[in-house]
Amino acid sequence: MRNPKNSKIELAKEQKKKAVEEIREYFAREREDLIGELAGELILDFITDKLGPYYYNQAVSDVQKYMNEKVEDLYGIMK
């Protein structure tokens, strides 16, 4: 999943298929509601488009923090 600034988050075909299955299973288990594949895809598209950027940005922030800590560790061992 790549997301350069202002580009859409896209899942690989198999990832999307698995995510739709997970959504359909969730609705069946938690809501006792059977939804079709199309409904699952629409829900996934909504989540990806509207919520995905929040998760993506948090992941980038977490990696940046981790990398900064590792760089500081390297400076700490310099003599």
Contacts in CASP RR format, 6 or more apart in sequence:
PFRMAT RR
TARGET T0000
AUTHOR 0000-0000-0000
METHOD contacts of the structure
MODEL  1
MRNPKNSKIELAKEQKKKAVEEIREYFAREREDLIGELAGELILDFITDK
LGPYYYNQAVSDVQKYMNEKVEDLYGIMK
1 9 0 8 1.000
1 10 0 8 1.000
1 11 0 8 1.000
1 56 0 8 1.000
2 10 0 8 1.000
3 9 0 8 1.000
3 53 0 8 1.000
3 56 0 8 1.000
8 49 0 8 1.000
9 48 0 8 1.000
9 49 0 8 1.000
9 52 0 8 1.000
9 53 0 8 1.000
9 56 0 8 1.000
11 19 0 8 1.000
11 48 0 8 1.000
16 41 0 8 1.000
16 44 0 8 1.000
19 44 0 8 1.000
20 37 0 8 1.000
20 40 0 8 1.000
20 41 0 8 1.000
20 44 0 8 1.000
23 35 0 8 1.000
23 40 0 8 1.000
23 43 0 8 1.000
23 44 0 8 1.000
24 34 0 8 1.000
24 35 0 8 1.000
24 36 0 8 1.000
24 37 0 8 1.000
24 40 0 8 1.000
27 33 0 8 1.000
27 34 0 8 1.000
27 35 0 8 1.000
27 40 0 8 1.000
28 34 0 8 1.000
28 35 0 8 1.000
35 43 0 8 1.000
END
